[in-house]
Amino acid sequence: MCGRYAATASPDDLVEELEVDDDETGGAPGPRFNLAPTDPAPVVLTRAPRGDRDAAPTRQLRVLRWGLVPSWAKDPKIGGRMINARSETLLDGKAYAKAALTRRCLVPADGWYEWQVSPTAVDAKGAPRKQPFFVHLGDGSRLAFAGLYEFWRDRAKADDDESAWLVTFTIVTTGAEPGLDRVHDRMPFVLPRERWADWLDPARTDPDTVRRLLEPPAPGRFAAHPVSRRVGSVRNDDPELLLPVGADELEGVVDPMTGELVGGAGG
């Protein structure tokens, strides 16, 4: 799964790196080191410009809310439970199938956080100790999660009320690759750069095409390191969250790459 991630690039950088035609962010949001569900976040999508459905689609940078709210939902709070969509079943249910065919997006990020459950150490309450890791591309470059977006209309508001529309997104996940599965059994689907254009193309509506785009790439692209447990609080949002912590702060942590236990048994 993916429940927290970092996205620190400026809109100008994202416009250049993702070859965006229209920046609709207004310069916001700023760098985020601890994005959480229901937060606004930058995404890239391709569709006709606002107010001109007959125009040719353009690649746009927008700020959407994390947690997909289906168009048929009665309560937008459902979005808090729909932050991730499993790639294996994406086209099988009504929650994501239509968006998977026509409303796909890229979610730019520096990397994501995942919590490893210790096989040996426990916390003060006797539960298994959880150690957060930051996972990122090994070469340090920006990455892009496969995402879906959706429009939801608040029927209680007037047609001319701009706040009547809520636009949200979800992050597609897949099974963790070898090594990262020692941190968690799931991970975001990080699209290789050569698939970005096809993923964003709204004309590619064939289910088999979408399935091919979600075929797992060769493993070995990622690196992971343990980070401060401060990341567990959404109130903390600073660059230090991305930094590795020393072995003296670890208890019963399994090294993702070697499988070795670091920091002793704890308890």
C-alpha positions in Angstrom: 0.0 0.0 0.0 1.0 3.7 0.0 -0.3 5.8 2.9 2.4 8.5 3.0 4.8 10.0 0.4 7.0 13.0 -0.3 6.5 15.4 -3.2 8.9 18.3 -3.0 9.3 19.5 -6.6 8.1 22.9 -7.5 5.4 23.3 -10.2 8.0 24.8 -12.5 10.2 21.7 -12.1 7.3 19.4 -12.7 6.2 21.3 -15.8 9.7 20.7 -17.3 10.3 17.2 -16.1 6.8 15.8 -17.1 6.5 17.9 -20.3 3.3 19.7 -19.0 1.4 22.0 -21.4 -0.8 23.8 -18.8 0.1 24.5 -15.2 -3.1 25.0 -13.3 -1.7 24.8 -9.8 -1.3 28.5 -9.2 2.1 27.8 -7.7 0.6 25.6 -4.9 1.1 23.4 -3.0 4.6 24.0 -1.8 7.1 21.2 -1.0 5.6 18.4 1.0 7.7 15.8 2.9 4.8 13.9 4.5 1.8 13.8 2.3 -1.2 12.0 3.9 -4.6 10.9 2.7 -7.1 13.7 2.0 -4.2 16.2 1.4 -4.1 18.2 -1.8 -1.2 17.1 -4.1 0.0 17.7 -7.6 -0.9 15.3 -10.4 -0.5 15.3 -14.1 -3.4 14.3 -16.4 -4.4 14.8 -20.1 -7.8 16.1 -21.0 -9.5 19.0 -22.8 -8.9 22.4 -21.2 -11.4 23.6 -18.6 -14.5 25.0 -20.2 -13.7 23.8 -23.7 -14.6 20.1 -24.1 -14.2 20.3 -27.9 -10.6 21.4 -27.7 -7.7 18.9 -28.1 -6.5 17.3 -24.9 -3.5 18.9 -23.2 -1.1 17.6 -20.5 -2.1 19.5 -17.4 -0.6 19.9 -13.9 -3.4 20.1 -11.3 -3.8 20.0 -7.6 -6.3 17.2 -6.6 -7.2 15.7 -3.2 -5.8 12.3 -2.4 -8.5 9.7 -1.8 -10.7 8.9 -4.8 -14.4 9.7 -4.4 -16.4 7.8 -7.1 -19.0 9.8 -9.0 -21.8 7.6 -7.6 -20.7 8.0 -4.0 -23.3 9.5 -1.6 -20.7 10.8 0.9 -17.3 12.1 -0.1 -15.8 10.8 3.1 -15.5 7.5 1.3 -12.3 8.9 -0.3 -10.4 8.4 2.9 -10.7 4.7 2.4 -9.9 4.8 -1.4 -6.3 6.1 -1.3 -5.0 3.0 -3.1 -6.3 0.8 -6.0 -4.9 -2.7 -6.5 -3.5 -3.1 -10.0 -4.5 -6.8 -10.1 -8.2 -6.0 -9.7 -8.3 -2.5 -11.2 -10.7 -3.3 -14.0 -12.9 -5.7 -12.1 -15.1 -3.5 -9.9 -17.2 -0.3 -10.4 -15.1 1.7 -8.0 -12.1 2.1 -10.4 -12.8 0.3 -13.7 -14.2 3.3 -15.6 -11.5 5.7 -14.3 -8.8 3.1 -15.3 -10.0 3.2 -18.9 -10.5 7.0 -19.3 -9.1 9.0 -16.3 -5.5 8.0 -15.6 -2.9 10.3 -14.1 0.7 10.5 -13.0 1.4 11.3 -9.3 4.9 12.8 -9.1 6.9 12.0 -6.0 10.4 11.8 -4.5 9.5 8.5 -2.9 7.1 6.9 -0.3 7.1 5.8 3.3 6.3 2.3 4.4 6.3 0.7 7.9 8.2 -2.6 8.5 6.8 -4.8 11.3 9.7 -6.1 13.4 9.9 -9.9 13.7 11.6 -9.5 17.1 11.1 -6.1 18.8 8.0 -4.9 20.6 6.9 -1.4 21.7 5.8 -0.3 25.2 2.4 -1.9 24.7 3.8 -5.2 23.7 2.8 -4.9 20.1 5.4 -5.5 17.3 7.5 -2.4 16.8 7.1 -0.7 13.4 10.0 1.0 11.7 9.3 3.5 8.9 11.4 3.3 5.7 11.7 5.8 2.9 11.7 4.1 -0.5 13.0 5.9 -3.6 14.6 5.4 -7.0 18.2 4.3 -6.5 19.5 7.0 -8.9 17.7 9.7 -6.9 15.5 10.9 -9.7 11.9 11.9 -9.5 9.4 9.1 -9.9 5.7 8.9 -10.9 3.1 6.7 -9.4 0.3 5.3 -11.7 -2.9 7.1 -10.6 -6.5 7.5 -11.4 -8.7 10.5 -10.9 -12.4 11.1 -10.6 -15.0 13.9 -10.5 -17.7 14.0 -7.8 -20.7 16.4 -7.8 -22.2 17.7 -4.6 -25.9 17.7 -5.6 -26.8 19.9 -2.6 -24.9 22.9 -4.2 -26.0 25.2 -7.1 -24.8 24.5 -10.6 -22.8 27.7 -10.7 -21.0 27.0 -7.4 -17.4 26.0 -8.2 -17.1 24.2 -4.9 -19.9 21.8 -6.0 -17.2 19.7 -7.8 -14.6 17.7 -6.0 -11.7 16.1 -8.0 -9.8 13.4 -6.3 -7.2 10.7 -7.1 -6.0 7.3 -6.0 -2.5 5.6 -6.3 -2.3 2.3 -8.0 -0.4 -0.4 -6.0 1.2 -3.7 -6.8 3.0 -6.6 -5.1 6.3 -5.5 -3.6 9.4 -6.6 -5.5 12.1 -8.7 -3.9 13.9 -6.9 -1.1 11.1 -4.3 -0.6 8.8 -7.2 0.4 10.9 -7.3 3.6 9.4 -3.8 4.4 5.8 -4.4 3.2 4.1 -6.8 0.8 2.6 -4.0 -1.3 4.1 -0.9 -3.0 2.9 1.9 -5.3 3.1 1.1 -9.0 5.9 3.3 -10.2 5.6 3.8 -14.0 8.7 3.7 -16.0 9.3 6.9 -17.9 8.7 5.2 -21.3 5.1 4.4 -20.2 4.1 7.9 -19.1 2.7 9.1 -22.4 0.6 5.9 -23.0 -0.7 6.0 -19.4 -1.8 9.6 -19.8 -3.3 9.1 -23.2 -7.2 9.2 -22.8 -7.6 7.6 -26.2 -6.2 4.3 -24.9 -9.4 2.8 -23.6 -8.8 -0.8 -24.3 -8.6 -2.9 -21.1 -5.8 -5.1 -22.4 -3.7 -2.0 -23.1 -4.2 -0.9 -19.5 -3.2 -4.3 -18.2 0.0 -4.3 -20.3 0.9 -0.8 -19.0 0.6 -2.3 -15.4 2.9 -5.3 -16.1 5.7 -5.1 -13.4 9.0 -3.7 -14.7 12.2 -5.5 -13.9 13.1 -5.3 -10.2 16.1 -3.5 -8.8 15.2 0.2 -9.4 14.7 1.1 -5.8 16.6 1.8 -2.6 15.2 2.0 0.9 16.5 3.3 4.2 15.0 3.6 7.7 13.9 7.1 8.8 12.7 8.8 11.9 9.5 7.6 13.5 8.4 11.2 13.6 7.0 10.6 10.1 4.1 8.7 11.8 2.6 12.1 12.8 1.0 14.1 10.0 2.0 17.2 12.0 5.6 16.6 11.1 6.4 17.8 7.5 10.1 18.7 7.2 13.2 17.7 5.2 14.7 15.7 8.1 12.0 13.1 7.6 13.8 11.9 4.5 17.2 11.4 6.1 18.5 7.9 7.2 18.6 7.3 10.9 21.6 5.6 12.6 21.7 2.0 13.7 21.6 3.2 17.3 18.0 4.2 16.7 16.9 0.9 15.3 15.5 -2.1 17.1 14.8 -5.4 15.5 14.8 -4.0 11.9 15.4 -6.2 8.9 17.7 -4.8 6.2 15.6 -5.0 3.0 18.6 -5.7 0.8 20.4 -8.3 2.9 17.7 -9.7 5.2 20.0 -9.2 8.2 18.7 -8.1 11.5 19.8 -4.6 12.6 19.6 -3.1 16.0 19.1 -6.2 18.1 15.9 -7.7 19.4 14.6 -4.7 21.3 11.8 -5.0 23.7 
